[in-house]
Amino acid sequence: MIYLYYGDRFLNYNFGPEHPLNPMRLGLSYKLIEDSGLIDCQTELIKPTSAGEVDLHLVHTLEYIEAVRLEEPDPAFGLGSDDTPVFPGIFEASRFMAGGSIDAAKKMLQEDCIAFNLAGGLHHAFPAQASGFCVFNDAALAICILRKKFSRILYLDIDAHHGDGVQQIFYEDQDVLTISLHESGMYLFPGTGFADEAGAGSGRGYCVNVPMPMYAADKEYCLAFEEIVPKLYEWFQPEVVVAELGIDTHYSDPLTSLNVTLKGYTYMVRRLIELTNRYSRGRLLALGGGGYNLAVVPAAWTGVLHLMRGEPPCEYLPPSFVEFFSNEVGYVPISLPDMDIKLGKETQKRVSAELAETLQSLKAVHSRIHPRKF
Ligand SMILES: [Zn+2]
């Protein structure tokens, strides 16, 4: 069974009209899923509940939860920055976003299933710090819930940004293997996630970072994924997988400098589902994450749901969705071509060389800790 977590209250997580995290990305995604006929006997829609303080405290400090509840700018807690401004209702809205992933994780304690929280993946939040559009770290909260039953949890993050909050929270933990493929911190927020960040203490070797070169496209992403991810599934044998499926790697994304297409994204999602079926009995908790082109996000995440159901993503948008999108957003969403972006010869050479070097140093770092990992 697949459980899709969505509620219109997700739309209240709204940093204002100038902010790139437009809540319409979630409403439009759900609309496309619904109009594609995907809420049926295979996929059940569940409306999430708000996260309670006891659950939030699994990751966040009481002082921080209190600071968010006050809904006032407080630089000591990262609240009120340009990236994460405070708005009236931010506490309730943030609790609801986190609630989707917490509820999904609790469902997975009861039965082997797939769960998908469209609003999840707020991977930059720290225990006592809001950061990068993220207030509560629902991914880390879900992992803490899953630990009540499972002893080996894989967190796999293919968002364009480094999953720094989740990494830090489990940095010394050998039961949670975190893998993040992201545009290198040399070029993009949050400026971390380099190959030599590999975990600490008993968690040393249980944190894997693949910083991708600027302009990396499907070819580079698929190569990096295949070189690193399947071997880690085999080595770690995860009992359950939490995946952050941000689509801000897309070539049209306004915040990043990568050239991934929906074809490359689909390839990675299909492979992670296959690997999760093979090693983890199909137990997958998927979280939306980033993605700032309003026409791309719904197509990507509806495609994820198709793949979870064992179907190919649909290439056409239903007319009802086209009409709805046009009215809401103000332009007609055309299916974006899976462009194979041609870089200049020298640039392509630089991109390939940078990736080869990254993969080599990443394997060297990890082979020193666990010789049989790669
Ligand atoms: Zn992102």
Boltz pocket constraint, residues with backbone or C-beta under 6 A from the ligand:
constraints:
  - pocket:
      binder: B
      contacts: [[A, 159], [A, 160], [A, 161], [A, 246], [A, 248], [A, 289], [A, 290], [A, 291]]
      max_distance: 6.0
